Amino acid sequence: MSDEPKQPVQQKKSSGASSLSVSRFILVLAGVVAMLLLIVNNSVTVDALVTDIGSLNSTYTRLKFQNDSLQAELKRLSSAERITRIASEKLGLVYSSQTLEQIQIDKDKLKKAEEQDARDSTK
């Protein structure tokens, strides 16, 4: 060992290099913070959408059940048996068992008959 006192080694740093590394650090830190904010915002948005989807599914299920109930009620109310029963009980209508026949009328004969009827009524 030497008897000379040891002097600490000092590195010379220029103020420009120090400022540049601090600027880079701040820039990287700002980028990381921005990424974290985007991730948190995305997570909050996804959670809100999942909640909305759950609410909409619940509403859909309720409306589907209500629609099915109304379809069943419509079928019940429009059944031929119910309409026939109400017509006979409340309106006194009776279902006829007679079959109807279709009659073909000749237009020329009808016109002649109407003319004859008009002549007879003027006499």
C-alpha positions as CSV (number, residue, x, y, z in Angstrom):
1,M,0.0,0.0,0.0
2,S,1.1,3.4,-0.7
3,D,1.3,6.2,1.7
4,E,-0.4,8.6,-0.6
5,P,-3.8,9.6,0.5
6,K,-6.5,8.3,-1.8
7,Q,-8.6,10.9,-3.4
8,P,-12.1,10.0,-4.4
9,V,-12.5,9.7,-8.1
10,Q,-14.9,12.2,-9.3
11,Q,-16.6,11.8,-12.6
12,K,-17.3,14.9,-14.6
13,K,-20.8,15.1,-15.8
14,S,-21.9,17.7,-18.1
15,S,-25.2,19.4,-17.3
16,G,-26.6,18.6,-20.7
17,A,-26.2,14.8,-20.3
18,S,-27.8,14.9,-16.9
19,S,-30.7,17.0,-18.2
20,L,-31.2,14.6,-21.1
21,S,-31.4,11.5,-18.9
22,V,-33.9,13.2,-16.6
23,S,-36.0,14.2,-19.6
24,R,-36.0,10.7,-20.9
25,F,-37.0,9.4,-17.5
26,I,-39.9,11.8,-17.3
27,L,-40.9,11.0,-20.8
28,V,-40.9,7.2,-20.1
29,L,-42.7,7.8,-16.8
30,A,-45.4,9.8,-18.6
31,G,-45.8,7.0,-21.2
32,V,-46.2,4.4,-18.4
33,V,-48.7,6.6,-16.6
34,A,-50.7,7.1,-19.8
35,M,-50.7,3.3,-20.5
36,L,-51.9,2.6,-17.0
37,L,-54.7,5.2,-17.3
38,L,-55.8,3.6,-20.6
39,I,-55.8,0.2,-19.1
40,V,-57.9,1.4,-16.1
41,N,-60.3,3.3,-18.3
42,N,-60.7,0.2,-20.5
43,S,-61.4,-2.0,-17.5
44,V,-64.0,0.5,-16.2
45,T,-65.7,0.7,-19.6
46,V,-65.8,-3.1,-19.9
47,D,-67.3,-3.5,-16.5
48,A,-70.0,-0.9,-17.3
49,L,-70.8,-2.8,-20.6
50,V,-71.0,-6.1,-18.8
51,T,-73.4,-4.5,-16.3
52,D,-75.5,-3.1,-19.2
53,I,-75.5,-6.5,-21.0
54,G,-76.8,-8.2,-17.8
55,S,-79.5,-5.6,-17.4
56,L,-80.6,-5.9,-21.1
57,N,-80.6,-9.7,-20.8
58,S,-82.9,-9.4,-17.8
59,T,-85.2,-7.1,-19.6
60,Y,-85.2,-9.4,-22.7
61,T,-86.1,-12.4,-20.5
62,R,-89.0,-10.5,-18.9
63,L,-90.3,-9.2,-22.2
64,K,-90.0,-12.6,-23.8
65,F,-92.1,-14.1,-21.0
66,Q,-94.7,-11.3,-21.2
67,N,-94.9,-11.8,-25.0
68,D,-95.4,-15.5,-24.6
69,S,-98.1,-14.9,-22.1
70,L,-99.9,-12.5,-24.4
71,Q,-99.6,-14.9,-27.3
72,A,-101.3,-17.6,-25.2
73,E,-104.0,-15.2,-24.1
74,L,-104.6,-14.2,-27.8
75,K,-105.0,-17.9,-28.8
76,R,-107.4,-18.5,-25.9
77,L,-109.5,-15.4,-26.7
78,S,-109.7,-16.1,-30.5
79,S,-110.6,-19.8,-30.2
80,A,-113.6,-20.8,-32.3
81,E,-115.3,-22.6,-29.4
82,R,-115.1,-19.4,-27.2
83,I,-116.5,-17.2,-30.0
84,T,-119.3,-19.6,-30.8
85,R,-120.2,-19.9,-27.0
86,I,-120.3,-16.1,-26.6
87,A,-122.3,-15.6,-29.8
88,S,-124.9,-18.1,-28.6
89,E,-125.1,-17.0,-25.0
90,K,-124.9,-13.2,-25.2
91,L,-126.2,-12.5,-28.7
92,G,-128.6,-15.4,-29.2
93,L,-127.0,-16.5,-32.4
94,V,-127.3,-20.2,-33.4
95,Y,-125.0,-22.0,-35.6
96,S,-126.9,-23.2,-38.7
97,S,-126.5,-26.8,-39.8
98,Q,-127.9,-26.0,-43.2
99,T,-125.5,-26.0,-46.2
100,L,-125.7,-23.1,-48.5
101,E,-126.1,-23.5,-52.2
102,Q,-124.5,-21.2,-54.7
103,I,-126.7,-20.0,-57.4
104,Q,-125.4,-18.8,-60.7
105,I,-127.4,-15.9,-62.2
106,D,-127.3,-15.1,-65.9
107,K,-126.7,-11.4,-66.2
108,D,-128.7,-11.1,-69.4
109,K,-131.7,-12.8,-67.9
110,L,-131.4,-10.6,-64.8
111,K,-131.4,-7.5,-67.0
112,K,-134.4,-8.6,-68.9
113,A,-136.3,-9.4,-65.6
114,E,-135.4,-5.9,-64.2
115,E,-136.7,-4.2,-67.4
116,Q,-139.8,-6.3,-67.3
117,D,-140.3,-5.4,-63.6
118,A,-139.8,-1.7,-64.4
119,R,-142.4,-1.8,-67.2
120,D,-144.9,-3.6,-65.0
121,S,-144.4,-1.1,-62.2
122,T,-145.1,1.9,-64.5
123,K,-148.4,0.5,-65.7
